[in-house]
Amino acid sequence: MAAQFTTVSTPFPRWFTAFRHQGYHLRYAIATTLIAGMYLHVTGLFIGRELLLRYVLTPAFDMAFAMPMTYGGIVSWIVWKRVVHPSWWHRVVYGFLAVYFTLSIPLHIRTFFTQRTDYILAFPGWYSYFILPVMVGLLIFTLRLHFTDADA
């Protein structure tokens, strides 16, 4: 008699279950965006914003930069209930991260329509000194995120 094999069906393929378990790779999208943003801010501090606009923050760079930012902003809201929040401050920092990314999306997406990146001149020169420590903190926070498989 031949051996009978039974399979357990799941609603999702194995690769998607792993992808979902990792929070749809939110950590990687946010980390990529934050590292690129820190690169831009540090470079702007060293070479000045005019040279940054001319040689580094090109429309092509900004449009590529907008992709993981948009993904991170949208997915941060989708997985909100699946993020493990060990304390109230964790929930507050995660909320700040989601709002920060969401508010940054239109700023960078506009480059798709205008093909210009001179919007950064609207920010004061000291902004990079303020935002860099915030970005480093958000990067560390993001890399330590944990997700649960439960939706509630």
C-alpha positions as CSV (number, residue, x, y, z in Angstrom):
1,M,0.0,0.0,0.0
2,A,1.3,3.4,-0.9
3,A,2.0,6.0,1.7
4,Q,-0.6,8.7,2.0
5,F,0.6,12.3,2.4
6,T,-1.5,15.1,3.7
7,T,-0.7,18.7,3.4
8,V,-1.9,21.5,5.6
9,S,-3.2,24.4,3.6
10,T,-2.5,27.9,4.7
11,P,-4.2,31.0,3.4
12,F,-0.8,32.4,2.3
13,P,2.3,31.0,0.6
14,R,5.3,30.3,2.8
15,W,7.3,33.3,1.4
16,F,4.4,35.7,2.1
17,T,4.0,34.3,5.7
18,A,7.7,35.0,6.3
19,F,7.4,38.4,4.7
20,R,4.4,39.2,6.9
21,H,6.2,37.9,10.0
22,Q,9.0,40.4,9.4
23,G,6.5,43.3,9.3
24,Y,6.6,43.4,5.5
25,H,10.3,44.4,5.8
26,L,9.3,47.8,7.3
27,R,12.6,47.9,9.2
28,Y,14.6,47.7,6.0
29,A,12.6,50.4,4.2
30,I,12.9,52.8,7.1
31,A,16.5,52.0,7.8
32,T,17.4,52.6,4.1
33,T,15.5,55.9,4.1
34,L,17.1,57.1,7.3
35,I,20.6,56.2,6.2
36,A,20.2,58.0,2.9
37,G,18.7,61.0,4.7
38,M,21.6,61.1,7.1
39,Y,24.0,60.9,4.2
40,L,22.3,63.9,2.6
41,H,22.2,65.9,5.8
42,V,25.9,65.2,6.6
43,T,27.0,65.9,3.1
44,G,25.0,69.2,3.1
45,L,26.8,70.2,6.3
46,F,30.2,69.5,4.8
47,I,29.8,70.9,1.2
48,G,26.9,73.3,1.7
49,R,23.4,73.1,0.4
50,E,24.1,74.7,-3.0
51,L,26.7,72.1,-3.9
52,L,24.5,69.4,-2.4
53,L,21.7,70.5,-4.8
54,R,24.1,70.6,-7.8
55,Y,25.9,67.3,-7.3
56,V,24.2,65.0,-4.9
57,L,20.5,65.7,-4.4
58,T,19.5,65.4,-8.0
59,P,15.9,64.9,-9.0
60,A,16.8,61.2,-9.9
61,F,18.3,60.7,-6.4
62,D,15.3,62.3,-4.7
63,M,12.8,60.2,-6.7
64,A,14.7,57.1,-5.8
65,F,14.8,58.3,-2.2
66,A,11.1,58.8,-2.2
67,M,10.4,55.1,-2.9
68,P,11.5,53.5,0.4
69,M,10.2,56.5,2.2
70,T,6.7,56.1,0.8
71,Y,6.7,52.4,1.4
72,G,7.9,52.9,5.0
73,G,5.3,55.6,5.6
74,I,2.4,53.6,4.4
75,V,3.5,50.2,5.9
76,S,4.2,51.8,9.3
77,W,0.4,52.5,9.6
78,I,-0.6,49.1,8.2
79,V,1.5,47.2,10.8
80,W,0.8,49.5,13.7
81,K,-1.2,46.8,15.6
82,R,1.4,44.2,14.9
83,V,4.3,46.1,16.4
84,V,5.3,44.9,19.9
85,H,5.1,48.0,22.1
86,P,6.8,47.1,25.5
87,S,5.9,50.5,27.0
88,W,4.0,53.7,26.4
89,W,7.1,55.6,25.2
90,H,7.7,53.0,22.6
91,R,4.2,53.6,21.2
92,V,4.9,57.4,21.2
93,V,8.2,57.0,19.4
94,Y,6.7,54.7,16.8
95,G,3.8,57.2,16.3
96,F,6.4,59.9,15.8
97,L,8.2,57.8,13.3
98,A,5.0,57.0,11.3
99,V,4.0,60.7,11.3
100,Y,7.5,61.9,10.3
101,F,7.6,59.5,7.4
102,T,4.1,60.3,6.3
103,L,4.6,64.0,6.4
104,S,7.9,63.7,4.4
105,I,6.3,61.8,1.5
106,P,4.6,64.7,-0.3
107,L,7.8,66.8,0.1
108,H,9.9,64.2,-1.8
109,I,7.1,63.0,-4.2
110,R,6.8,66.5,-5.6
111,T,10.1,66.0,-7.3
112,F,8.4,63.5,-9.7
113,F,6.2,66.4,-10.9
114,T,8.6,69.4,-10.7
115,Q,11.9,67.8,-11.4
116,R,13.4,70.2,-8.8
117,T,14.9,69.6,-5.4
118,D,15.4,73.2,-4.3
119,Y,12.7,72.8,-1.8
120,I,15.4,72.1,0.8
121,L,16.3,75.8,0.7
122,A,13.0,76.4,2.5
123,F,14.5,74.7,5.6
124,P,16.9,76.7,7.8
125,G,20.6,75.8,7.7
126,W,20.6,74.6,11.3
127,Y,17.9,72.0,10.6
128,S,20.5,69.3,9.8
129,Y,22.1,69.8,13.2
130,F,18.7,69.2,14.8
131,I,17.4,66.3,12.7
132,L,20.6,64.2,12.5
133,P,20.5,63.0,16.2
134,V,16.7,62.4,15.8
135,M,17.4,60.3,12.7
136,V,20.1,58.3,14.5
137,G,17.7,57.6,17.3
138,L,15.0,56.6,14.9
139,L,17.4,54.3,13.1
140,I,18.3,52.5,16.3
141,F,14.7,52.3,17.3
142,T,13.7,50.9,13.9
143,L,16.4,48.2,13.9
144,R,15.0,47.0,17.3
145,L,11.4,46.7,16.2
146,H,9.6,43.4,16.8
147,F,6.4,42.2,15.3
148,T,3.7,39.8,16.4
149,D,1.7,37.6,14.0
150,A,-1.5,38.6,15.7
151,D,-3.5,41.4,14.2
152,A,-5.1,42.6,17.4
